[in-house]
Amino acid sequence: TALAWSPDGANLAYHYAGGTVGLWNPQQQTTQNLEPGGGGENSLTSLLFSSDGQMLAAGTEQDEVHLWHLDRPAAPSRLLAGPRHMGSSIESLAFSPDGASLAAGGSQGTIRLWDLGHPERQPQILEGDTDPVSSMSFDRAGVIASASYDGTVRIWRSRPQDLVVFAEQRVHRAPLFEGEFEGFLAPFTPELGNEPGP
């Protein structure tokens, strides 16, 4: 079952049958249902709030990504554009700190990156992993770091018209968990964030 706390700790998002997401407020003892868009039933693998708590993203076992705008909770989710792969699922999600971008890591090793100002557009595709992308994180400068089940950490930097691998290091145990992933990133992120563009 996918779970996520809102950044202010007021609401817990959880998934139940058919792709419906519940928003539970423990203090007020209220629950609100968020309906999925796009038709069909979905089994969710992950839920994630944006840093301002205004958006909620969900990844599915059907390799889809749904997005709710919580100022319009009665509206069904937007099914984000992009390729889907038979037998693949969404393994991880990450919002950029400003909420302008959303990244989704798949079980086939690709990362899809959406500009949420234009969610109808096809996402940028980051390729390089062959194992599932288990965790991702943005820094304040827009650098994306990803970890895969084979223990590989990649750090990507956004450039005009493309995204390239900026650094890669293989660690000695897989998979990486969230705490050790963040610890690994700490020495690299400040340097990368201050790196001048091309």
N, C-alpha and C positions, 0 to 999 in steps of 0.2 A: 504494500500500500504506500502510495506517495504522500508525503506530508511536507508542509512548509509553514513556518511562522512568518507573519508580516513583520517588517522592520521595527515597528513600534510595539510589537508584542501583543497587540490587541486581538488579532485574529489568527486562527489556525486553519490553513487550507488542507483539505484531505480529499482523496479520490474514493469514489465507490462505483458500483456497477454502471456500465454503459458510457463511461467517460464523464459523467456529471461530477462536478467538484463542489464540495460544501465549504462554506466559510463559517466557522464557529467562533463566536465571541464568548469566551468562558465567563467573563465578568458579567455581561448582560444576559448570558444564557440564551443567546439567539443564534440561529443558523439560517444562512441564505444559500440557495443553490445557484450555481453558475452552469449554464448549459453549454455543451460543445456545439460548435458549428460544423458545417461540412457534411453532415449526414453520416449514418453508420455508427456502430458502437466502437469505442476505443478503450484499450487497457493502458492506463497511464504508467509511465516509468519514473517520472520526475515532475516536481512542481517547484517554481521559483518566483519570488516577488522581485520586482525592481527595487532599487534602493530607496525610492520615494514612496513605495507602497502603492503606487497608482496602477501598476500593471502586474498581471500574473501570467506566467508562461507554463505550459505543460508539454512534456514530450510523451510520445506513445510507443507502444510495441509495434504499431503499424508504420513507424518511421515518419510520423507527422509531428508538427509543432503548432500548438494552439496558443492564442494570445487573447486575454480578456483585459479590457479597460475598466477598472473598478469604479470609475465615476459613472459607468453605465452598466450596472450589474445585471439588469434584466436582459441585456442584449447577449446573444450567443457569441461564443468565441470566434475570432477570425482564424481561419486555417491559413497559415502562412504559405506563400508560394514556394515552389522548389521541387527538385527531383526526389522521388521516393524509390527505395530499393526493396524488392521482394525479399522477405526474410530478415531485413535489417530493422533495428529499433533505435530510438534515441536513448543514449546512455547518460548524457550530461547537458546542462544548460548554464549559460552565464550572460547576465546583462552587463553592458558597460556602465561605469559609475554614473554617467549622465542620462542613462536610459535611452540613448539614441540608437544603440545597436544591441542585437541579441545573437548569441552564438549557440549552436547546437552540435554536440558531438555524437556521432553515430557508431553503431556496433561494427560497421565495415571500415572504420578508420578515418572517415572524412569529417570535416567541420563545415557547417553552413553558417554564414554570417549575413544577417539581415540589417538593412537600414530601416529602422522602424518609422522613419518619416515617410517611407514609401514601401509599406509591407506587401504591396501587390507585385513588386518587382522580384525577379529571381535573385536568390542570395548569391553572394560570392562563395566559392568553394575552395577550401584549403585542403590540400592533399599531401600526404607524406607518411601517415600512419597506415599500417595494415591491420593492427589490432584495435579493439574497441577503445574509443576515447572516454576515459573514465572520469576525468575532472578537467575543468577549465577555469581560468580567472583572468580578468582584465586589470591592468593598472590604470592610474589616472591619465597617463599619456596615450592610452589606447593600445598598448602592447597586450597581446593575448598569449597566455601560456596554456599549454595543454599537456596532459599526461595520459598515457595509454597503458593497457594491461600488460604490455611486454616490458614495462619499466622505463620507457622512453619519455623524456620531457622535452617538449619543443617550445620555443619562444618565437612568436611571430610578430612582425611589425608592419603596420599599415603603410603602404606607399601609394602614390597615384596609380590607379588602374590595376594594382595587384597586391597580393600579400605574399611575403617571402619568409622562409624560415630564417630567423635571425640567430638563433643559437640552439644547439641540441646537445644533450648529454644523456648518456645511459647510466642509470643507477643500478644498484646491485640486487634489488629485490622488487618483485612485481606481485600484485598491483600496488600503486602508490595510493595512500589514503590522504584525505583532505589536509590534515594537520601537517604531515610530512611534506606534502606538495607545497604548501604555503611556506614552510621553513626552507625548502630548497630554493624557492623563488627569491627570498629576501635579499641575498647578495647581488642578484642580477637586475632586479627591477629598477632600482634607482639609476643605474648606469644606462639601461636601455631607455628609460623615460627621458633622460637628458641628452640622448644621442641626437645630433643634428640630422635633419632629413637630407635626402640626396640633392 
